[in-house]
Amino acid sequence: MKLLKTLVLSVGLLLALAPATHAAEGTFQAEYLISDKDFANHNSMSEQDIQNFLDQQFSPLRLYMDTNPENSEKQWSWQIIKNAAKQYRINPQVLITLLQKEQSLIIGSLLNLTGRMNWAMGYAVCDSCSTDDPLIQKYKGFANQVFYAAKRLRQCLDEPSKFRISSKNSYTIDGQALTPANQATACLYNYTPHIHGNLNFWKIWNRWFASSYHNNILVKAKNTNKIYWLKNEIRHLITSPSLLQQYNQYPLLEMENWEINQYTLGSPIKHELYSLLSDGKSGIYLISEENTLRAISSPAVFKKLGFSIDEIEIVEKSELLSYKRGKKIDENALYPLGALAKNTGGGELYYLKDRKKHFILEMNIIKYYCPNCQVQDMTADELAKYETGETILYPDGVLLKAKDDSNVYLIKNRTKQKIADEYTFKKLNFRWSDIKTTSLDVLQQYPDGVTIDFSGLDYDISHLPTEESHDNYLFINE
């Protein structure tokens, strides 16, 4: 235990001392605040998720009720947020972010709470308006504010020509030339036509809801026994504890339900990797990497690969249809399950897959591609029969550092992205034990990517509302 504590402190200190360089994904970009996908993801949180989030933040809204303007029913705040998000197909997390940005209603004091609830989203409170203006009284009240804001944000997405600011057109905002990169960003500038106000949105959004950097990991939902394999923005439910062993080289992180639900739900993992499936009618399939099915082209290929009829699991056709399809396995496919070969002459290691050989720089890499592979000796002549493929490296999602180097990198999009400091590391929910030590030669195979730097988010968000208001144009012609 003493050694582990020393390692944690040492790596944490190294991260804290490592020089940070800001880059696109870690710093504020006025022209790109949020993706269109995130902005419109109305299924990101359930009512229960919203309630739990408000409870965790000890929000003044957690015990607040108001009348839903759509059905005149008395509802809790989290029900109102969810219903507005669902009706107008706006991410409830966007609505929650605006509630904090405008009136500090998620984290904040109880002072003047009634007034802040009445204008919870800052909707219709324009630069030249008074909250006593008779023309805007129909927008007054928590539920009205949430529903009207969600409605107008949806209209901005669907009918951008009706709004002053739209994507990919240039505007002068606060004396600065600005071209919104996407329509979601344009909608936020229509809502608050000031850079500082949208900086506050960005800070709150990234503090709570920014998209995860995780890939190739196991994630467990808090307070449940559900574990998912997360791969390329898709989560696959692992249906049996016995299936976890094939993923033991990957970290297991615990997340909130709503964090996990942001990822697309893919086909469940019901069988071990490289299992053979058939419905008895439409052929035989091999479960391959990324939980895909590869059809075996003929009985001759099946026999050539050394499979046995006894290995086939009979399943319903509907289960076969739930998988994505991979490349067909035909007579040209050698080692569709993968194999590990060592050159008896020079000692080089190669990963064999189908008809290609891939050079491996170090032994630890192979467990991510062929965890059960045993080394088999091959001569140079035998290896020459295979086409040369790209060098095999650690996959996306792995944390790497070189021996005697202070920098820690996340592998993402086949680049190495430096993690700027300890705060950023913890913000990503990683554990120190997840870091793999590798050689400098391996690290140099990856091009430098952006630096991941969330240090700008380490601040008190309990009093961020801005005096800047909104554009009249957002509220006319309803």
C-alpha positions in Angstrom: 0.0 0.0 0.0 2.9 2.4 0.7 4.3 1.8 -2.8 0.9 2.5 -4.3 0.4 5.8 -2.4 3.9 6.9 -3.5 3.0 6.2 -7.1 -0.2 8.2 -6.8 1.5 11.1 -5.3 4.3 11.0 -7.7 2.2 10.9 -10.9 -0.1 13.6 -9.4 2.8 15.8 -8.7 4.3 15.2 -12.2 1.0 16.2 -13.8 0.7 19.3 -11.7 4.3 20.3 -12.7 4.0 19.5 -16.4 3.7 22.6 -18.5 0.3 23.0 -20.1 -0.5 24.3 -23.6 -4.1 25.2 -24.3 -5.7 23.6 -27.3 -9.0 23.4 -29.1 -10.8 20.8 -27.0 -9.6 22.3 -23.7 -10.2 26.0 -24.1 -13.1 28.3 -24.9 -13.8 28.9 -28.6 -16.4 31.6 -29.1 -17.4 30.2 -32.5 -18.1 26.7 -31.3 -19.9 26.3 -27.9 -21.6 22.9 -28.2 -22.3 20.3 -31.0 -25.7 20.2 -32.7 -26.0 16.6 -31.6 -25.5 17.4 -27.9 -27.8 20.4 -28.1 -30.7 18.3 -29.4 -30.2 15.1 -27.5 -33.5 15.2 -25.6 -33.0 11.6 -24.3 -29.7 12.4 -22.4 -31.5 12.3 -19.0 -34.6 10.7 -17.6 -36.8 12.4 -15.0 -35.1 10.4 -12.3 -31.7 11.4 -13.6 -32.6 15.1 -13.5 -34.1 14.7 -10.0 -30.9 12.9 -8.8 -28.7 15.6 -10.4 -30.7 18.4 -8.6 -30.4 16.5 -5.3 -26.7 16.0 -5.7 -26.2 19.7 -6.3 -28.5 20.6 -3.4 -30.4 22.8 -5.9 -33.1 25.1 -4.8 -35.2 23.4 -7.5 -35.1 20.0 -5.9 -38.2 20.8 -3.8 -39.9 23.2 -6.3 -43.2 22.7 -8.0 -45.0 24.7 -10.6 -47.9 24.4 -13.0 -47.1 22.9 -16.4 -48.5 25.4 -19.0 -49.2 22.6 -21.5 -51.6 20.6 -19.3 -52.2 22.8 -16.2 -50.9 20.0 -13.9 -48.8 20.7 -10.9 -45.4 19.2 -11.4 -42.0 19.0 -9.9 -39.2 21.0 -11.4 -37.5 18.0 -12.9 -40.7 16.8 -14.5 -41.1 20.3 -16.1 -37.6 20.3 -17.4 -37.9 16.8 -18.8 -41.4 17.5 -20.4 -40.2 20.6 -22.1 -37.0 18.9 -23.3 -39.1 16.0 -24.7 -41.7 18.1 -26.3 -39.3 20.4 -28.1 -36.5 17.9 -28.6 -33.9 20.0 -26.7 -31.3 18.4 -24.4 -32.5 18.8 -20.8 -28.8 19.4 -19.9 -28.9 22.5 -22.0 -31.9 23.7 -20.1 -30.2 22.9 -16.8 -27.1 24.8 -17.9 -29.2 27.8 -18.8 -31.0 27.7 -15.5 -27.5 28.0 -13.8 -26.2 30.5 -16.2 -29.2 32.9 -15.9 -30.2 32.6 -12.3 -27.9 30.2 -10.4 -30.8 27.9 -9.7 -28.8 24.7 -9.7 -26.0 25.9 -7.3 -26.6 29.2 -5.6 -28.1 31.1 -2.7 -31.7 31.3 -1.7 -31.8 35.1 -1.8 -34.6 36.6 -4.0 -35.6 33.1 -5.0 -39.1 34.1 -6.1 -37.8 36.7 -8.5 -35.2 34.3 -9.9 -37.7 31.5 -10.3 -40.1 33.9 -12.2 -37.4 34.6 -14.8 -35.5 31.3 -14.4 -34.3 31.1 -18.0 -33.9 34.8 -18.6 -36.4 34.4 -21.4 -37.9 37.6 -22.7 -35.7 39.8 -20.4 -34.1 41.7 -23.3 -31.6 44.5 -23.1 -34.2 47.2 -23.2 -36.9 45.4 -21.2 -38.1 45.6 -17.6 -39.5 42.6 -15.8 -42.5 44.7 -15.0 -43.2 45.3 -18.8 -46.9 44.1 -19.4 -45.8 42.7 -22.7 -43.6 40.0 -21.2 -45.8 38.9 -18.3 -47.0 35.8 -20.1 -43.5 34.5 -19.9 -43.3 34.9 -16.2 -43.0 31.8 -13.9 -40.6 28.9 -13.8 -42.6 26.5 -16.0 -43.4 29.2 -18.6 -39.7 30.2 -18.7 -38.6 26.6 -19.3 -41.2 25.8 -21.9 -40.9 29.0 -23.9 -37.1 28.8 -23.9 -37.1 25.2 -25.1 -39.7 26.0 -27.8 -37.7 28.9 -29.1 -34.4 27.0 -29.1 -36.0 24.3 -31.2 -37.4 26.8 -33.6 -33.9 28.3 -34.0 -32.6 24.9 -34.9 -35.4 24.1 -37.4 -36.0 27.6 -38.9 -32.6 29.4 -38.8 -33.7 32.0 -41.4 -36.2 33.5 -38.9 -33.3 34.5 -36.6 -30.8 37.2 -36.8 -27.8 35.0 -36.2 -27.3 31.8 -38.1 -24.4 29.4 -38.6 -21.5 30.0 -40.9 -22.4 33.7 -41.4 -20.2 36.4 -39.9 -21.4 38.9 -37.3 -19.8 41.5 -35.0 -20.5 40.6 -31.3 -19.1 42.8 -28.6 -16.8 44.4 -31.1 -15.4 41.0 -32.2 -15.9 39.3 -35.6 -17.5 36.0 -35.0 -18.8 33.2 -37.3 -20.8 30.5 -35.5 -19.5 27.1 -36.7 -22.9 25.4 -36.2 -26.5 26.2 -35.6 -26.5 25.2 -31.9 -23.9 27.9 -31.3 -25.8 30.4 -33.4 -28.9 29.7 -31.3 -27.0 30.4 -28.1 -25.9 33.8 -29.5 -29.4 34.6 -30.5 -30.4 33.7 -26.9 -27.6 35.8 -25.4 -25.8 38.0 -28.0 -22.7 38.5 -25.9 -19.4 36.6 -25.8 -19.0 36.7 -22.0 -22.5 35.3 -21.4 -21.8 32.4 -23.7 -18.4 31.9 -22.0 -20.4 31.3 -18.9 -22.6 28.8 -20.7 -19.5 27.0 -22.0 -18.0 26.9 -18.5 -21.0 25.4 -16.9 -21.7 22.9 -19.7 -18.2 21.6 -19.7 -18.1 21.5 -15.9 -21.1 19.1 -15.9 -22.0 17.7 -19.2 -19.1 17.8 -21.7 -18.8 14.7 -23.9 -16.6 12.0 -22.5 -13.1 11.3 -23.8 -13.5 7.6 -22.9 -13.3 4.8 -25.4 -12.5 1.1 -25.0 -13.5 0.9 -21.3 -16.0 -0.8 -19.1 -18.5 1.5 -17.4 -20.7 0.6 -14.4 -23.8 2.5 -13.6 -23.9 3.7 -10.0 -26.3 1.9 -7.7 -26.8 -0.9 -10.3 -25.0 -4.0 -11.3 -25.1 -3.1 -15.0 -21.8 -3.0 -16.8 -21.3 -1.8 -20.4 -18.5 -2.1 -22.9 -18.0 1.4 -24.3 -16.5 1.5 -27.8 -16.6 4.3 -30.4 -19.5 6.2 -28.7 -21.6 3.0 -28.5 -22.4 1.1 -25.2 -22.9 -2.6 -25.1 -24.6 -4.2 -22.1 -22.6 -7.2 -20.8 -25.2 -9.7 -19.9 -23.2 -12.1 -17.7 -20.3 -11.6 -15.3 -18.5 -14.5 -16.9 -18.0 -12.4 -20.0 -16.0 -9.7 -18.2 -12.8 -11.7 -18.3 -12.2 -10.9 -22.0 -12.1 -7.2 -21.1 -9.9 -7.4 -18.0 -7.1 -5.4 -19.7 -9.4 -2.4 -19.8 -10.3 0.0 -16.9 -13.7 -0.2 -15.2 -15.1 3.2 -14.3 -18.2 4.0 -12.3 -20.5 6.7 -13.8 -23.9 8.2 -13.3 -26.8 6.7 -15.2 -27.3 9.8 -17.3 -23.6 9.9 -18.2 -23.8 6.4 -19.6 -27.1 7.1 -21.3 -25.5 9.8 -23.4 -23.9 7.0 -25.5 -25.9 5.2 -28.2 -27.1 1.8 -27.0 -25.7 -1.0 -29.2 -26.3 -4.7 -29.3 -25.8 -6.5 -26.0 -22.8 -8.7 -25.4 -24.3 -12.2 -24.8 -21.5 -14.4 -26.0 -17.7 -14.6 -25.8 -15.6 -13.0 -28.5 -15.1 -15.4 -31.4 -18.2 -17.4 -30.6 -20.0 -19.1 -33.5 -23.7 -18.2 -34.0 -26.4 -19.5 -36.3 -30.2 -19.5 -36.5 -30.0 -22.8 -38.4 -31.1 -21.3 -41.7 -29.1 -18.2 -42.7 -25.5 -19.4 -42.3 -22.8 -19.4 -39.6 -21.4 -16.2 -38.1 -18.3 -15.4 -36.0 -18.5 -12.7 -33.3 -15.6 -10.5 -34.1 -14.1 -7.3 -32.6 -16.4 -4.5 -31.7 -19.2 -7.0 -31.2 -19.7 -7.4 -35.0 -20.8 -10.5 -36.9 -18.6 -11.9 -39.7 -20.4 -14.4 -42.0 -18.4 -17.6 -42.9 -18.7 -17.9 -46.6 -19.0 -21.7 -47.0 -18.8 -25.1 -45.3 -15.3 -25.5 -46.9 -14.0 -22.3 -45.2 -15.6 -23.4 -41.9 -13.8 -26.7 -42.1 -10.5 -25.1 -43.3 -10.4 -22.9 -40.2 -10.7 -25.8 -37.9 -14.1 -25.1 -36.5 -16.4 -27.8 -35.2 -20.2 -28.0 -35.6 -20.4 -28.6 -31.8 -19.1 -25.0 -31.3 -22.1 -23.4 -32.9 -24.7 -21.7 -30.7 -28.2 -21.7 -32.1 -29.9 -18.3 -31.6 -33.0 -16.6 -33.0 -32.7 -14.7 -36.3 -33.7 -11.5 -34.5 -30.5 -11.8 -32.4 -28.4 -12.1 -35.6 -30.1 -9.1 -37.0 -29.2 -7.0 -33.9 -25.5 -7.1 -34.8 -23.6 -4.9 -37.2 -22.0 -6.9 -40.0 -18.2 -7.1 -40.4 -16.2 -8.3 -43.4 -17.1 -11.8 -44.7 -14.6 -14.6 -43.9 -13.7 -16.4 -47.1 -11.0 -18.7 -48.4 -8.5 -15.9 -48.4 -8.9 -15.1 -44.7 -6.0 -16.5 -42.7 -6.3 -16.3 -38.9 -9.7 -14.5 -38.6 -9.3 -14.9 -34.9 -5.9 -13.4 -34.9 -2.5 -14.9 -34.0 0.9 -13.9 -32.6 4.0 -14.9 -34.5 7.7 -14.5 -33.7 10.3 -14.3 -36.4 12.8 -17.1 -35.6 15.5 -15.1 -37.4 15.3 -11.6 -36.0 12.9 -12.1 -33.1 10.4 -9.5 -34.3 6.8 -9.9 -33.1 3.8 -9.8 -35.6 0.1 -9.8 -35.1 -1.5 -12.0 -37.9 -5.0 -11.1 -38.9 -6.7 -12.4 -42.0 -4.0 -12.2 -44.7 -1.9 -9.4 -43.1 1.0 -9.3 -40.6 1.3 -6.3 -38.4 4.5 -5.4 -36.6 4.3 -5.1 -32.8 6.7 -2.8 -31.0 6.2 -4.3 -27.5 4.5 -7.4 -26.1 2.0 -5.5 -23.9 0.2 -4.2 -27.0 -1.0 -7.6 -28.2 -3.4 -8.2 -25.2 -5.7 -5.4 -26.6 -6.0 -7.3 -29.9 -5.6 -11.0 -29.1 -5.6 -11.5 -25.3 -5.5 -15.3 -25.5 -2.9 -15.5 -28.3 0.2 -17.7 -27.6 3.4 -16.9 -29.4 4.2 -19.3 -32.4 7.5 -19.3 -34.1 7.6 -18.6 -37.9 10.5 -18.3 -40.3 11.0 -15.2 -42.4 9.8 -17.2 -45.5 6.6 -18.2 -43.7 5.9 -14.6 -42.7 6.6 -13.4 -46.2 3.4 -15.1 -47.4 1.4 -12.3 -45.5 0.8 -8.8 -46.8 2.4 -6.1 -44.6 -0.2 -4.1 -42.7 0.2 -1.1 -40.4 2.1 -1.3 -37.2 -0.1 -2.3 -34.3 -0.2 0.3 -31.5 -2.1 0.8 -28.3 -5.8 1.5 -29.2 -7.8 4.6 -28.5 -8.7 5.1 -24.9 -5.4 3.9 -23.3 -3.4 6.2 -21.0 0.3 6.1 -21.6 3.5 7.6 -20.2 7.1 6.9 -21.0 9.5 5.8 -18.2 11.1 8.8 -16.5 8.8 11.2 -18.3 6.3 13.5 -16.5 3.7 13.7 -19.3 0.6 11.5 -19.4 -1.2 11.0 -22.7 -4.6 9.8 -23.7 -4.6 8.0 -27.0 -7.5 9.4 -29.1 -8.1 9.3 -32.8 -4.7 7.6 -33.2 -2.9 10.7 -31.7 -1.4 11.2 -28.3 -3.2 13.9 -26.4 -1.4 15.3 -23.3 -3.4 15.6 -20.2 -2.4 19.1 -18.8 -2.7 18.6 -15.1 -4.1 16.6 -12.2 -7.5 18.5 -12.2 -8.0 17.5 -15.9 -7.0 13.9 -15.1 -9.6 13.6 -12.4 -12.2 15.4 -14.4 -11.9 12.6 -16.9 -12.7 10.1 -14.2 -9.5 8.2 -14.7 -7.5 6.4 -12.0 -3.8 6.6 -11.6 -3.7 2.8 -11.9 -5.0 3.1 -15.4 -1.8 4.6 -16.7 0.4 2.2 -18.7 4.2 2.8 -18.9 5.6 2.3 -22.4 8.8 3.1 -24.3 9.6 6.5 -25.9 9.8 4.6 -29.2 6.1 3.6 -28.9 5.0 7.1 -27.9 6.8 8.6 -30.9 4.7 6.5 -33.2 1.7 8.7 -32.4 1.4 12.2 -33.8 0.9 14.9 -31.2 -2.8 15.8 -30.8 -4.4 18.6 -28.9 -3.7 19.1 -25.2 -6.6 18.2 -23.0 -6.8 21.1 -20.5 -9.8 21.6 -18.2 -8.0 23.8 -15.7 -10.1 26.7 -16.8 -13.1 24.9 -15.5 -11.7 24.8 -11.9 -13.8 27.6 -10.5 -16.8 28.5 -8.5 -19.9 28.4 -10.7 -22.4 29.4 -8.0 -22.5 33.1 -9.0 -21.9 33.1 -12.8 -25.1 34.9 -14.1 -24.2 37.8 -16.2 -25.8 41.2 -16.4 -25.8 40.8 -20.1 -29.3 40.1 -21.4 -30.9 38.9 -24.5 -31.7 40.0 -28.0 -35.2 41.3 -28.6 -35.2 39.4 -31.9 -35.4 36.1 -30.1 -38.8 36.7 -28.8 -40.7 38.5 -31.6 -43.0 36.9 -34.2 -44.0 34.0 -32.0 
